[in-house]
């Protein structure tokens, strides 16, 4: 299957994902740029070249989509995933990628808010995730955004899936999560078992199926997940009941170490394991309490569609169970940039539980509990028989 999209492929993608109407007059592609602190690498460069190519192709078929203008806009990277975006950006020439934030010097900046007011459809194939800030920026605005942080050409097949079926599964998960008061996840690490109970009271889930037909919303593309923010205890006299132990396997650079967190009141409050990764995480949760917040419980559904991990969280989290640390306000929670020590410290980090990504950590079961009883969602790392009527 081709790893390139033609102009007509892109037009069909925009029509399917955004379902443009006569009210939609412009589409903007937002791209971040490397600098001295965040240096360039081949995948980032290829993504910028892809974005410039997409802008040129879409400009050529804008009448086919019913749009008056397609714009390519650049901004300096913000230092970390899901940190707030700059107040301004610079409009570039479609088909001509930029390669360093220094190239913006001397260019006339345009307020990002103004750009969003003129372009109701937004694509953001960025290096650092812009999902959280764009979710906030488009609320109440006549604009909607599909964010594509870390997008790779290898993900293009995920843009061609049957998103009708993806949507159906995501809505089913949403209905069950909305009814549940807690989710109980049991993990296996060697001979040991760990259990985490997530408090889902006072929360509603979001079905993110890769379709954005209405304004005021932003989410990932490709997509295929339903997520919910665990209750964070913000109601006076009603503390969060999220508690237990949570294992996370870190990568080869840290010896594939499994870090075991002790969780209480929806925060990682201690690290029970030993090793370099454990020591680093122990220091991190003490220095940055907002990072220790359990910000998301997500169920990705795309593994059943034959996709494999790519090493980019954009797609990988859509393949199965994931639990995130850090910022949650963009998903309906209460932890936002002001809770972190500095703008560059703002993070929303997903830990994805797939054998290819965390081979030492198995998901024995995931069960939702509520007034209607118990519903098993996952068994031995796979979805139980829940999709058929």
N, C-alpha and C positions, 0 to 999 in steps of 0.2 A: 504494500500500500504506500502511496506517495507520502513523503514527509514535507510536502510543500502545498500551500493552498493557492489556487488560482484566484483571479479577481472574482469570478462567478461563485467559487467556493466561499469566499469571504462574504459576498453579498448574501448568499443563502444562509450563512452562519449568523449574520446580523439580523436577518429577517426572522430566523428561528428563535434566537436567544432573546432579542429585544422586541420583536413584533411591532416595528415602527408604525406610527399613525401620522396623520397630516400635521399633528402638533410637533412632531420631531423634525427639526430642521438641520441639526448639526451633530456630528460625531467627532469626539476628540480622543486621540491616543496619547496617554500620559506615560512618560518614560523617565526613569532616574539615571543619573550619571555618576561614574566613579570619580574619586578625588584622592587626595593624599592619604586619608585615613581608611577609605574603602577602595582598595586598588582593583583594577580591572582583571578579568580572567576570560578565557575563551567563550564560555557559555553566556556570560553577560554581554560580551561584544556581539555574539551571534544573535542574541535576543534584541539588541538595539537595531541591528541590521534588519532583522525580521520585522520589527515595528515600523521602521522607515519604509520598507517594502510594502507592508500592509497598508500604510497610509496612502502611498502612491496608487496602489491597486484599487483601494476603496474610493479614492477621489475620482478615478476613472469610471467607476460604475455607480456613483452617488445617485444619479437620476434613477437607476434601476431600483435603488432602495427607497427612493422618495426623499432624499436629503439634498439640502442646498450646499452644504460645505462639509469637508472633512479636514481636520486640523491635527497636526503633530506637535506636541508640546513637551519640553524638556525641563527638568529641575534637578538640582544637586541632591544626591542621596541624603537621607535624613539620619543615617548612622545605625539604625536598628529597625527590625521588623515592627511595623504597626505604630511607630512613632508618628506624631503629627506632621503633616506635610508643610512645606514652605508656603508663605502667604502669596508668593508670586511664582510664575514660571515663564519660560521663553518659548515662543512659537518658532518652529523650525520649518525647513523645507521638506516636504514629503519625498521619500526616496533617498534622502541625504542624512545618514546617521551621524550623530556627534559621538565623541569618544572620551571626553573629559569635562568635568564641571567648569574648568578654566575657560573653555570655549564660550561660556555664557557671558563672560566679562565684556562689558560694552554693549550688550544686547538690551533692547528695551523690554523690561519685564511687564507681564500682564498679570493682574490679580487673578488668583485661582478661582475665587468666587465668581468673577466676571466670566471667566472661561466656562464654568459650569452653567451659568445663566444662559449662555449662548449655545451650548452643546448639551442636549438632553441625554445623549448616549455616550458613555465613557468606556473605553477599554484601557486597562492599565497593566501591560506586560512588563513589570518592573523586576529589579533584582531584590529589593527589600519590600516586603508586603505593605501595600497601601490599603488593605482591606478595612482595618479598624478606622483610620481617619476618613476614608471615603464613605463608610457607613454613616458616620456622624455628619459629614458635609452634605450628603444628599437628602437627609431627613428633612421633610417639609419643603423640598425643592423640586422643581420640575426637571429632574434628572435621575438617571439610574446608572449603575456602574457594574461592570464585570471586571474583577481583579484577577490578574494572572501572574502572581509573583513566582519567579523561578521557572517560568514556562520554557519548555524545551521542545525542539522539533519532534522528539520521540513521543510527545504527548498528543500530537495531532490526531492519531486514531481515536483518542478519547473525545474529540470534538464531533465524531461521527456516530456516536452511540444512539440507541433508541431511547431518547430522553423522555419519551412518553412513559415507558416502563420505569425508568429511573425515578421520574416524578411520582409515579404511583407508589413505589416502595418507600420513598422519602415521606410521603403523606401518611402512609400506614404507620411508620415509626413515630411520626409526630403525634398522631392520635394516641398511641400508647404512652409516649413520654408525657403528654399533657395530663393523662389520667393518673400517672404514677406519683407516689410520694417519695419513693427512694429507688435507687438502683444499687444492686449488690454485685460487685465484680470480684470473682475469685481467680487468683493467679497462681501458677506453679513456677517455682524456681528450684530446679533440682528436686529434692525430696520435700522441700518446704512449700507450704501453702500460705498465701497472703490474701487477706480480704479487705476490701474497701467498700464502705457504704456511703453513697452520695445522696445528700438531701436534695430532693427535687421539688419540695413544697414552694409555693409562691412563685412558681416559674412556668413559662410556656416555652415549648420547643419551636425551633425554626426548621422548616424543610427547605434545604438549599439544593435544588435539582438542576441548576444551570440555566434556568429560564427567568428572565427579568422583564416581563411585559409592562410593569407598572412603575411609575416614578416613586422616588423616595427610598429606594432599596439599593443595596450593593452586596455583592457576594462573589465567590470564586467561579472561574471558568477555566478548565472544565470543573464540573461539580458532580455531586451525588452523595450527599450526606444529610443527616438530620442531627442537629446539635441542640444542647440546652446548657444554660449556666447553672451550676449547682447553687442552691441558696447560700448566700454569704453572711447571713446573720444580721442584716441591717435593721430589722424590726426590733424595737426596744422590747426587752423581756422575752425574746424568742431567738435564742442562739441557733446557729447552724448545727445540724446533727451529722454533718459529713465527718467521718472518722474511720480509722483503720490503718493499714499499711499498704504502701504503693511501691512496687518495684519498677525501675526503669533501667534498661541496659544502655550504657553509653558505648561509643564506637571504638574502633580499633586504636585510635590515637590515645585512648584512655584504657587500653587493655581489655576492651569488651566487658568492663566491670558492670555489675548490677548494683545500682544504688537503691537502698531501701529507705523510704521516707516514712516517718510516723506522722499521721495526719490527724488533726483535731480541729473542730470548728471551721472546717473548710480551708485550713492552712497546713502546709508542710511545716511542722514545728520542730522536727529533729531528723537527723540521719542516723540510722541504726547500723549501717554497714561500715566497712573500713576499706581504704584504698585511696588512690589519687583522686578519682572522680568523686568519691564520697566526701573526701576532705574539701574539695572545691565547692561542692553543693552545700555542705554544712556552712561554709563561710558565706556563700551567696545568699542563703535564706536568712542568715543572721543580719547581713549588711543591707539587704533589699527585701523587706517583708512583703512588698506588693508582688514580687516575683513568686513568692511561696503560695499565693492564692491559687486555688483550683478553679480555673476560669471556664472550663468547658468539658462536657462529656459529649463525644460525637460518635455517631455510627455511620461510617461510610459503606456504600453498597456496591461499589464498582468492581470489587474482586470477583463477584459472580459473573461479570461480563467479560472475563478473560484478560483483564489488564494486569500488568505486573508493576512492582515499584520501579521508579525511575531515579530515586535519590533526591527528588524535589518534593517538598512537603505539599505543594499545590495539588499534586495528584495523589501522593502516597496516603495522605490522611483520608482521601475519598475511598480508599480500598477496604477500610475496616475500622475497628474500635480505636479511638484516640482520646487522650485526656490532656488538657492543656494547662499550663501554668501562666500566671501573670494577668495581663489586662483583660477585662471582661465587659467594660461599658458598651463597647460596640456590638455586643451580643445581647444586651439587656441587663447586664450585671451592674455592679457598683464600683469596681476598681478601674480607675482611669489614669491618664498621664500625671495628674496632680498627686497621685499616691506614690509615685516613684521619686527617687532622689534627684533625677535629672532627666531631661528629654531623651538623651541617648541611652538611658537605662530602661526605657519603656519597652516591654516585650510581651508577646503572646506566643508561647512555645508549645507546639503540639508534640506529644509523645505517642507514636503510632505502634500499635501492637499487632505486628505481622511477623511470621517466622523469618522472612527475609531480612527484616529490620531489627528485630529483637529475638534472635533465636534461643536465647537462654531464658526467656520469659514466655510462658504459655498462658493463654486465657482459658481456664477450665470452664467458666460459665459466666454469663451476665444475665441477671434476672431483674425484672421490674416488679416492684411491689406497690400496691395501692388498695383503695377500698374494694376494688373488684377482685382482689386476689393477686396471685403471682403469675408472671408471664416470662417464660424463658426466651431470651433473645439469641444468645450465643451459647454453643456447646462445643467444647474442645476446639475453640478458635474459629468455628464456622457458624453461620446463621442456622438456627433451628428451622424446622419446616413451618415458616411463618408467612410465606409469600402467596401461597395458593388460597383461594377463598373457600 
